[in-house]
Amino acid sequence: MSSPGPTLRELSIQALSSVERGYDLLAPKFDHTPFRTPESILEATVRAMSGLGPFGNGLDVCCGTGAGLPVLRSLCRGRITGVDFSAGMLARARGAHPDSTLVRADVRALPFAEGFDLAVTFGALGHFLPAERPALFAGVHRTLRPGGIFAFPIWAPPPVTSIPYWVMLGFDMAMRIRNAVWRPPFVMYYRTTGFRAVRDDLTTAGFTVETMPLTTLGRHRDGIHRHWLVVARKATDHH
């Protein structure tokens, strides 16, 4: 029986494409790859956020094939919207989540204004260079009503003595080499989304930032929780 996931050749073609084209190609098999956000993280996010709601309208930023849309559906009473720039990923999301509104757009210039009470994103921040995050976060801030929340899981860096640390370092180095010698670039870095830098960019965009440990996802050997939920809140008024 053949695997439902992509072949090595298909992954290689995707990796040598632009981010948009790569995800268009990967879309039919994306949900069978390790790149899809695991259900454990989605479920932990719902548990952590349930005490902060309920919310009205929800927005999934970089929704991909729609893994995060059920998170919004369980937390929000209003309309659910997903936005992504890959037509292929959105086509898969439409088939799986026909009750959601799906919009193709560049999330660095979100086409919404103060229509949402909760925004989420899962596994997408590594696709943005640090210099691009301020525009992304400012756009999310504009989409939220006063008091609205932008939430996303983020992992604590594994200890330098662990295998995951060196795997992520090796991946990022390989991507930098690839982007230095091949065009178009494929932006996906694991080590550019450290909490301090992300918090500073969120604060600059106007958010008040808190974190919540996702306790069900375990700890590193040094005792630090593996995953945290970043909860960025827009002020309740404009003054």
KEKE-3310 file (N, C-alpha, C; in steps of 0.2 Angstrom, whole numbers, plus 5000, padded with zeros to 4 digits):
npx = (5004:5003:5010:5001:5007:5018:5030:5048:5053:5043:5043:5056:5054:5045:5053:5062:5054:5045:5038:5024:5021:5027:5018:5006:5009:5011:4999:4988:4993:4997:4991:4995:5008:5023:5022:5010:5001:5001:4987:4987:4993:4984:4972:4977:4978:4965:4960:4968:4963:4950:4945:4946:4936:4918:4921:4918:4918:4930:4947:4958:4975:4985:4980:4981:4977:4967:4968:4968:4955:4944:4948:4945:4931:4927:4929:4923:4908:4903:4906:4918:4933:4946:4962:4974:4988:4990:4983:4981:4981:4970:4960:4959:4956:4943:4936:4936:4931:4917:4909:4916:4922:4934:4948:4959:4974:4988:4995:5003:4997:4983:4966:4956:4947:4945:4935:4935:4936:4945:4960:4970:4985:4995:5010:5015:5024:5037:5038:5040:5052:5061:5061:5049:5039:5034:5024:5015:5010:5005:4995:4987:4983:4975:4964:4957:4944:4943:4950:4951:4959:4975:4981:4994:5003:5019:5036:5047:5064:5074:5085:5103:5110:5102:5095:5084:5088:5099:5094:5085:5094:5102:5093:5089:5101:5103:5092:5096:5108:5102:5094:5103:5109:5099:5085:5067:5067:5064:5056:5058:5061:5066:5072:5071:5060:5061:5055:5057:5060:5048:5039:5043:5040:5026:5022:5027:5018:5006:5000:4997:5006:5005:5009:5005:5008:5007:5002:5000:5008:5020:5037:5054:5070:5076:5066:5058:5043:5038:5030:5021:5008:5006:4998:4991:4984:4973:4971:4957:4952:4955:4963)
npy = (4994:5011:5026:5039:5051:5064:5060:5058:5064:5073:5081:5087:5094:5104:5110:5117:5127:5143:5149:5150:5143:5131:5127:5126:5115:5105:5104:5094:5083:5088:5086:5074:5075:5079:5092:5098:5105:5096:5087:5087:5099:5108:5104:5107:5120:5124:5120:5129:5141:5141:5146:5160:5164:5165:5169:5181:5183:5174:5172:5164:5165:5162:5150:5138:5121:5121:5116:5123:5129:5121:5124:5137:5136:5129:5139:5151:5160:5167:5171:5161:5163:5160:5164:5164:5163:5153:5146:5132:5126:5133:5128:5114:5117:5122:5111:5103:5111:5118:5127:5138:5154:5157:5166:5172:5179:5190:5189:5199:5210:5211:5210:5216:5224:5227:5217:5205:5195:5185:5180:5168:5158:5145:5137:5145:5156:5155:5156:5169:5182:5190:5204:5205:5203:5214:5220:5210:5208:5220:5221:5210:5216:5227:5220:5216:5218:5231:5225:5212:5196:5189:5174:5161:5145:5143:5136:5131:5134:5119:5110:5113:5102:5092:5081:5087:5101:5101:5096:5106:5117:5112:5111:5124:5130:5123:5128:5141:5140:5135:5145:5155:5151:5148:5153:5155:5161:5150:5153:5147:5145:5139:5145:5158:5163:5166:5169:5181:5190:5189:5194:5207:5212:5211:5219:5231:5232:5236:5227:5219:5207:5191:5174:5157:5141:5126:5114:5100:5096:5092:5093:5099:5091:5099:5104:5115:5120:5112:5118:5134:5145:5160:5174:5188:5203:5216:5233:5239:5251:5265:5274)
npz = (5000:4996:5003:5010:5011:5004:4991:4992:4980:4977:4989:4987:4975:4980:4990:4982:4976:4976:4992:4990:4978:4982:4992:4986:4978:4987:4994:4991:4999:5011:5024:5028:5031:5042:5044:5046:5059:5075:5082:5096:5099:5095:5102:5115:5114:5113:5126:5134:5130:5132:5145:5143:5134:5130:5112:5099:5082:5073:5067:5057:5054:5040:5037:5030:5026:5034:5048:5060:5060:5066:5080:5081:5079:5090:5100:5096:5094:5083:5065:5056:5049:5037:5031:5018:5007:4998:4985:4982:4995:5001:4993:4998:5011:5009:5005:5016:5026:5024:5030:5034:5030:5018:5013:5000:5002:5005:5020:5026:5023:5028:5023:5031:5044:5061:5063:5070:5085:5090:5085:5077:5074:5067:5067:5057:5058:5056:5042:5040:5038:5051:5049:5042:5052:5060:5051:5049:5062:5065:5056:5060:5072:5068:5063:5074:5085:5099:5113:5108:5105:5100:5097:5099:5098:5104:5104:5117:5116:5114:5125:5122:5122:5117:5105:5096:5096:5088:5077:5073:5071:5061:5051:5049:5045:5033:5025:5024:5017:5005:5001:4998:4987:4978:4968:4967:4984:4998:5012:5028:5043:5059:5070:5071:5078:5091:5108:5115:5104:5096:5106:5108:5095:5095:5105:5100:5090:5097:5106:5122:5130:5136:5142:5142:5149:5140:5147:5145:5136:5140:5147:5144:5147:5156:5164:5159:5151:5136:5126:5124:5125:5117:5121:5115:5118:5112:5116:5125:5122:5111:5116)
capx = (5000:5007:5009:4997:5011:5022:5036:5054:5054:5038:5046:5062:5052:5042:5058:5065:5049:5044:5034:5017:5021:5028:5012:5001:5011:5011:4992:4984:4995:4999:4988:4999:5015:5024:5022:5003:5001:4998:4981:4989:4994:4977:4968:4980:4976:4958:4959:4970:4959:4942:4944:4946:4931:4918:4923:4913:4921:4937:4951:4964:4980:4989:4975:4983:4972:4962:4969:4966:4948:4940:4949:4940:4924:4925:4929:4919:4901:4902:4908:4924:4937:4953:4966:4981:4990:4991:4976:4980:4979:4963:4955:4958:4952:4936:4933:4935:4927:4913:4905:4920:4924:4941:4950:4966:4977:4995:4994:5007:4993:4977:4961:4951:4948:4941:4930:4936:4937:4950:4964:4975:4990:4998:5015:5017:5028:5044:5038:5041:5058:5060:5059:5042:5034:5030:5019:5010:5007:5001:4989:4982:4980:4970:4958:4954:4940:4946:4950:4952:4965:4979:4984:4997:5008:5026:5039:5053:5070:5076:5092:5108:5113:5097:5095:5080:5091:5104:5090:5083:5100:5104:5087:5089:5107:5102:5088:5100:5112:5098:5091:5109:5111:5094:5079:5065:5069:5059:5057:5055:5066:5063:5076:5070:5054:5061:5049:5058:5059:5041:5035:5045:5037:5019:5022:5027:5011:5001:4997:4999:5008:5006:5010:5002:5011:5003:5005:4999:5013:5026:5043:5061:5074:5078:5060:5054:5037:5040:5026:5018:5003:5006:4991:4992:4978:4973:4968:4950:4950:4961:4967)
capy = (5000:5017:5031:5045:5057:5066:5056:5062:5069:5079:5086:5090:5100:5109:5114:5121:5132:5148:5147:5150:5138:5125:5124:5124:5108:5100:5105:5088:5078:5091:5084:5068:5077:5081:5100:5099:5106:5090:5088:5088:5106:5111:5103:5110:5127:5125:5120:5135:5147:5141:5151:5167:5166:5164:5174:5181:5181:5171:5173:5159:5168:5157:5144:5132:5117:5122:5112:5127:5131:5118:5127:5143:5134:5127:5144:5157:5160:5170:5168:5159:5165:5158:5168:5161:5165:5147:5143:5125:5125:5135:5123:5109:5119:5123:5105:5101:5116:5122:5132:5143:5159:5157:5172:5172:5186:5191:5191:5205:5216:5208:5215:5216:5230:5227:5213:5199:5195:5181:5178:5162:5156:5139:5134:5149:5162:5153:5158:5176:5185:5195:5211:5205:5201:5220:5221:5205:5209:5226:5219:5207:5221:5231:5216:5214:5223:5232:5219:5206:5192:5185:5168:5156:5141:5143:5131:5134:5130:5113:5111:5113:5095:5088:5080:5092:5107:5101:5095:5113:5121:5109:5113:5132:5131:5120:5133:5147:5139:5134:5152:5159:5148:5146:5157:5159:5158:5147:5155:5143:5145:5137:5148:5166:5165:5166:5172:5188:5194:5189:5198:5214:5214:5211:5225:5237:5233:5238:5222:5217:5200:5186:5167:5152:5135:5121:5109:5093:5094:5090:5097:5097:5088:5104:5106:5120:5117:5112:5123:5139:5149:5167:5178:5195:5207:5223:5237:5239:5257:5268:5280)
capz = (5000:4995:5008:5008:5011:4998:4990:4992:4974:4978:4994:4984:4971:4984:4993:4977:4974:4981:4997:4988:4974:4986:4996:4981:4976:4993:4997:4991:5003:5017:5030:5029:5032:5049:5044:5049:5067:5078:5085:5103:5100:5093:5108:5121:5113:5115:5133:5137:5128:5134:5150:5141:5130:5123:5108:5093:5076:5073:5061:5057:5050:5037:5039:5026:5024:5039:5054:5065:5060:5072:5086:5081:5079:5097:5104:5094:5092:5077:5059:5056:5043:5036:5026:5016:5000:4993:4982:4983:5002:5002:4990:5002:5017:5007:5005:5023:5031:5020:5034:5035:5025:5016:5009:4998:5003:5008:5027:5028:5021:5029:5020:5036:5049:5067:5063:5074:5092:5091:5079:5079:5069:5069:5063:5051:5059:5053:5035:5039:5040:5056:5046:5040:5057:5062:5046:5050:5068:5064:5052:5064:5077:5064:5061:5080:5089:5105:5118:5105:5107:5095:5101:5095:5102:5102:5108:5121:5113:5117:5127:5117:5123:5115:5097:5093:5096:5083:5071:5071:5069:5055:5046:5047:5041:5026:5022:5023:5011:4999:4999:4996:4980:4973:4968:4972:4991:5002:5019:5033:5048:5066:5075:5070:5081:5098:5112:5116:5098:5095:5111:5106:5089:5096:5109:5096:5086:5101:5110:5128:5129:5141:5140:5146:5148:5138:5152:5143:5130:5143:5148:5142:5153:5161:5168:5156:5147:5129:5122:5128:5121:5117:5121:5114:5118:5110:5121:5125:5118:5107:5120)
cpx = (5004:5005:5005:5001:5015:5028:5042:5055:5049:5041:5052:5059:5049:5047:5062:5061:5049:5039:5027:5016:5022:5022:5007:5003:5010:5003:4989:4987:4998:4997:4992:5006:5016:5023:5015:5004:4997:4991:4982:4990:4987:4973:4971:4978:4969:4957:4962:4966:4952:4940:4944:4940:4924:4920:4917:4916:4928:4941:4957:4969:4984:4986:4977:4977:4966:4962:4967:4959:4943:4942:4945:4933:4922:4925:4925:4912:4899:4904:4916:4928:4944:4956:4973:4982:4991:4984:4975:4978:4972:4958:4954:4954:4944:4932:4931:4931:4923:4909:4910:4921:4931:4943:4957:4968:4984:4993:4998:5003:4985:4971:4955:4952:4942:4935:4930:4938:4943:4953:4969:4980:4993:5004:5017:5022:5035:5044:5039:5048:5057:5058:5052:5037:5030:5024:5013:5007:5003:4995:4984:4979:4975:4964:4954:4950:4944:4945:4951:4959:4968:4983:4988:5002:5015:5030:5045:5059:5072:5083:5097:5111:5108:5097:5090:5083:5096:5100:5088:5088:5102:5099:5088:5096:5106:5097:5092:5105:5108:5096:5097:5111:5106:5088:5074:5067:5063:5060:5054:5061:5063:5066:5075:5064:5055:5056:5051:5057:5052:5037:5037:5041:5029:5018:5022:5021:5005:4998:5001:5000:5008:5007:5007:5005:5006:5005:5005:5004:5020:5032:5049:5064:5076:5072:5056:5049:5040:5036:5022:5013:5004:4999:4992:4985:4978:4969:4961:4947:4956:4964:4972)
cpy = (5006:5022:5036:5051:5058:5061:5061:5067:5074:5084:5090:5096:5105:5113:5119:5126:5138:5145:5146:5144:5131:5122:5123:5116:5103:5100:5098:5083:5081:5088:5077:5069:5079:5089:5102:5100:5100:5092:5089:5095:5110:5110:5106:5118:5129:5125:5126:5141:5147:5145:5158:5169:5166:5170:5175:5179:5179:5171:5168:5162:5163:5150:5137:5128:5117:5118:5117:5130:5128:5121:5133:5141:5132:5133:5150:5155:5163:5167:5166:5160:5163:5162:5164:5163:5159:5145:5136:5123:5127:5130:5117:5111:5120:5117:5102:5105:5121:5127:5138:5148:5159:5162:5171:5179:5185:5193:5197:5211:5213:5213:5215:5222:5229:5223:5206:5200:5190:5179:5173:5161:5150:5137:5139:5154:5161:5155:5166:5178:5189:5202:5211:5205:5208:5221:5216:5206:5215:5225:5215:5211:5225:5226:5215:5220:5225:5227:5212:5203:5189:5180:5163:5152:5143:5139:5134:5130:5124:5114:5110:5106:5090:5087:5085:5099:5107:5099:5102:5117:5119:5111:5120:5133:5129:5125:5139:5146:5138:5141:5156:5157:5147:5151:5154:5157:5155:5148:5150:5142:5144:5142:5156:5168:5164:5170:5180:5193:5195:5194:5205:5216:5215:5218:5231:5238:5235:5233:5222:5210:5196:5179:5163:5145:5130:5115:5102:5091:5092:5095:5095:5094:5093:5107:5111:5117:5117:5117:5128:5142:5156:5170:5185:5199:5214:5227:5238:5246:5260:5273:5278)
cpz = (5000:5001:5006:5008:5005:4998:4991:4986:4975:4983:4991:4979:4974:4987:4988:4974:4978:4986:4994:4983:4977:4989:4991:4979:4981:4996:4997:4997:5010:5023:5032:5030:5040:5050:5047:5057:5070:5082:5093:5104:5099:5099:5114:5120:5115:5122:5136:5136:5131:5140:5149:5136:5133:5119:5102:5087:5077:5067:5062:5051:5047:5039:5035:5024:5029:5046:5060:5065:5065:5079:5087:5082:5086:5102:5103:5092:5086:5071:5060:5049:5043:5031:5025:5009:4995:4991:4983:4990:5004:4999:4994:5008:5015:5007:5012:5028:5027:5024:5036:5029:5024:5011:5007:4998:5006:5015:5030:5026:5022:5026:5025:5041:5055:5066:5067:5081:5094:5085:5081:5073:5072:5065:5057:5052:5056:5045:5034:5042:5046:5054:5044:5046:5059:5057:5048:5056:5068:5061:5056:5069:5074:5064:5068:5082:5095:5110:5115:5106:5100:5099:5096:5099:5099:5107:5111:5117:5117:5120:5122:5117:5120:5107:5094:5092:5089:5076:5068:5068:5062:5049:5044:5043:5034:5022:5020:5017:5005:4997:4996:4989:4975:4974:4965:4979:4994:5009:5024:5038:5055:5071:5075:5074:5089:5102:5113:5110:5096:5099:5109:5100:5091:5101:5105:5092:5090:5106:5117:5128:5135:5138:5145:5144:5145:5141:5150:5138:5133:5144:5145:5148:5158:5165:5164:5151:5140:5125:5127:5123:5122:5117:5121:5113:5116:5115:5120:5122:5115:5110:5125)
residu = (MET:SER:SER:PRO:GLY:PRO:THR:LEU:ARG:GLU:LEU:SER:ILE:GLN:ALA:LEU:SER:SER:VAL:GLU:ARG:GLY:TYR:ASP:LEU:LEU:ALA:PRO:LYS:PHE:ASP:HIS:THR:PRO:PHE:ARG:THR:PRO:GLU:SER:ILE:LEU:GLU:ALA:THR:VAL:ARG:ALA:MET:SER:GLY:LEU:GLY:PRO:PHE:GLY:ASN:GLY:LEU:ASP:VAL:CYS:CYS:GLY:THR:GLY:ALA:GLY:LEU:PRO:VAL:LEU:ARG:SER:LEU:CYS:ARG:GLY:ARG:ILE:THR:GLY:VAL:ASP:PHE:SER:ALA:GLY:MET:LEU:ALA:ARG:ALA:ARG:GLY:ALA:HIS:PRO:ASP:SER:THR:LEU:VAL:ARG:ALA:ASP:VAL:ARG:ALA:LEU:PRO:PHE:ALA:GLU:GLY:PHE:ASP:LEU:ALA:VAL:THR:PHE:GLY:ALA:LEU:GLY:HIS:PHE:LEU:PRO:ALA:GLU:ARG:PRO:ALA:LEU:PHE:ALA:GLY:VAL:HIS:ARG:THR:LEU:ARG:PRO:GLY:GLY:ILE:PHE:ALA:PHE:PRO:ILE:TRP:ALA:PRO:PRO:PRO:VAL:THR:SER:ILE:PRO:TYR:TRP:VAL:MET:LEU:GLY:PHE:ASP:MET:ALA:MET:ARG:ILE:ARG:ASN:ALA:VAL:TRP:ARG:PRO:PRO:PHE:VAL:MET:TYR:TYR:ARG:THR:THR:GLY:PHE:ARG:ALA:VAL:ARG:ASP:ASP:LEU:THR:THR:ALA:GLY:PHE:THR:VAL:GLU:THR:MET:PRO:LEU:THR:THR:LEU:GLY:ARG:HIS:ARG:ASP:GLY:ILE:HIS:ARG:HIS:TRP:LEU:VAL:VAL:ALA:ARG:LYS:ALA:THR:ASP:HIS:HIS)
# end
